[in-house]
Amino acid sequence: MEKLAVLKAWAEVYVVAMNIKKEAESKPKRAIKNTDDDDDDYGTIDELPPDSLITLVQPELPTLSRLWLAALKDYALLTLPAEFSSQLPPDGGAFYTPETIDTARLHYRNSWAPILHAVALWLNSTGFTCSESTEAAAISGLQKRSTTVSLNQASGAVGSAKSLPEINKDRMHLILGVSIQFLCSPRPEEPIEHVTACLQALHTLLDSPYARVHIAEDQLIGVELLSVLHRLLLTWNPSSVQLLVTGVVQQIVRAAQDYLQEKRNTLNEDDMEKEACTVLGEGGDSGGLIPGKSLVFATMELLMFILVRHMPHLSTKVSDSPSHTATKTRLSEESARLVAATVTILSDLPSLCSPAGCMTILPTILFLIARILKDTAIKSADNQVPPPVSAALQGIKSIVTLSMAKTEAGVQKQWTALIRSTLACILEYSQPEDSVPTPDEVSMLTAIALFLWSASSEIIGVQSLQNGCMNRFKNALNSCDPWAQAKCYQLLLSVFQHSNRALSTPYIHSLAPIVVEKLKAVERNRPASNIERLAVQEGIKVLETLVALGEEQNRVQLLALLVPTLISYLLDENSFASATSASKDLHEFALQNLMHIGPLYPHAFKTVMGAAPELKVRLETAVRASQASKAKAAASQPAPAIHSAPTIKLKTSFF
């Protein structure tokens, strides 16, 4: 009891020390105080150096790590069912004897979780590079000091002289075995701290490259772990546990991603094996995923469980029931984080599949992402984007840019149909509606722009999709919300600049006249706030881009739209004094742009200005006023003191 209590206490100290060290490394370093005046203040803040605690534990780690592993091995054996009692060592374990086995179980049950977390941290930092022989001296020293401690298992391991890979494999089996056994059926009275410590240990362990390769090489371990985590969620409801589970799931998926990518890179280097590379991943040639053996299937099963718990209407059983009413509800902060984490993992899954396997899972994944985007894209007063919306947009981006699905001839037809149907869904979901809460049109427009930008070849020539996209942009341009207008201009700019002219030209022809009309109307209704001014400036950037994209023979006509619009934003001397700050800023913005455009397109600029003398007069007046204002500001500042050089120079310096 005493020895396990001591090991548990050391483990808890080590966990806290490593957390403090991690936080300190992630924070920006503070400036070092150099002045003598600051010396008096040194140490007034009640704060220890971030490495103070870890320096206490570090010298003891060789001994502690060996004892922690011995205690975990004892615990693993003591939790075996009765039918495996023959496997228990006849002489007892590291910290119990055969006579005390029943009472010892309780002490191990209270101590194992922090010890497991500490072992995972140690292995992740240096443990996988340490062999047992390097720690033998520490153990023998301990045995000399405390002959009452029996380290039968530990000393036996030293005698077997295993190689480092074998030792590491044993350690992995021990930690995964203890974790899976516990997570399979934690008792209702189990402290939640044990569950969180176990999940944190798994997450930490899978930060290690060795552990990632180990779990990726044997896919069934990952599948088993995912199944156990799914089972845990059925009985443990707290959001903190669910968040830790999603973290472990993400680690498992990324380990599989890294392993598969390395295999693909190896095959790509060999020209003879390039054909084999295309079918690498789950699904193979057929696209089938086998439950119980498929990591992707097990992951989707678990993630769907989390999504339905927080967004029940995603389940067809719920949404198809007569009593169900489709309503948008704001998720709590914890639920939003969980849904976002789930969407992020979902969008990573296609990279684990072959092209045929992608076509099996993508309809489900894209359906879920589109629905989550629709239901969580709710307009907020501060225009903040909720985490699920950001994750959904990032997921769409990563999926529509999947090079494997685009280039593989066998699935191109399915891929094109899938992209078109998903865009059609998003267009349907983004239709203006008089509902409360108000949908966020900017997020939906961003999703549409992602399809236009990254999947242009799949949607060019589909008139219904093109008309739908144009209508959404028109609605945003005519919005009474200046923030939505500004974001719409930014997205339009990316569409207009698309390298594929077959995509961008119809949008330019349809939407550019509306942009010009909106910008010309600003002269009559000047911006009253900075957000309104920002929207106008973003619109001018779009117009300037169109001028740059235009051919030389059309440059004069395009400048005839841009230059008069900018000049209309200039204020005369009388109105400038009484104008709002936003209106003054717009005046300065227009003047700076005109000064930039003149030298950029000299011939076309002179032609436009020559055709409208009143524009020239207005511009010259604004330039003179600006120069006079700068001269006045310079004159009001005190002149810098000038030290005149001495007329007689001394040959000897006395200083």
Secondary structure, DSSP 8 states (H G I E B T S, - for coil): -HHHHHHHHHHHHHHHHHHHHHHHHHS-------SGGGGGGTT-S----TTHHHHHHGGGHHHHHHHHHHHHHHHHHHTS-GGGGGGS-TT--SS--GGGHHHHHHHHHHHHHHHHHHHHHHHHHTGGG--GGGGHHHHHHHHHH-TT---HHHHHHHHHT--HHHHHHHHHHHHHHHHHHHHHS--TTS-HHHHHHHHHHHHHHTTSHHHHHHHHHSHHHHHHHHHHHHHHHHH---HHHHHHHHHHHHHHHHHHHHHHHHHHHHHHHSGGGHHHHHT-SBTTTTT---TTT-HHHHHHHHHHHHHHHH-GGGSHHHHTSTT---------HHHHHHHHHHHHHHHHGGGGB-HHHHHHHHHHHHHHHHHHHHHH-B--TT----HHHHHHHHHHHHHHT-HHHHH-GGGHHHHHHHHHHHHHHHHHHTS----SS-B-HHHHHHHHHHHHHHSHHHHTT-HHHHHHHHHHHHHHHT-S-HHHHHHHHHHHHHHHT-S-HHHHHHHHHHHHHHHHHHHHGGGTS---SHHHHHHHHHHHHHHHHHHHHS-GGGHHHHHHHHHHHHHHT---HHHHHHS-HHHHHHHHHHHHHHHHHHHHSHHHHHHHHHH-HHHHHHHHHHHHHHHHHHHHHHHHS---------SS--SS---
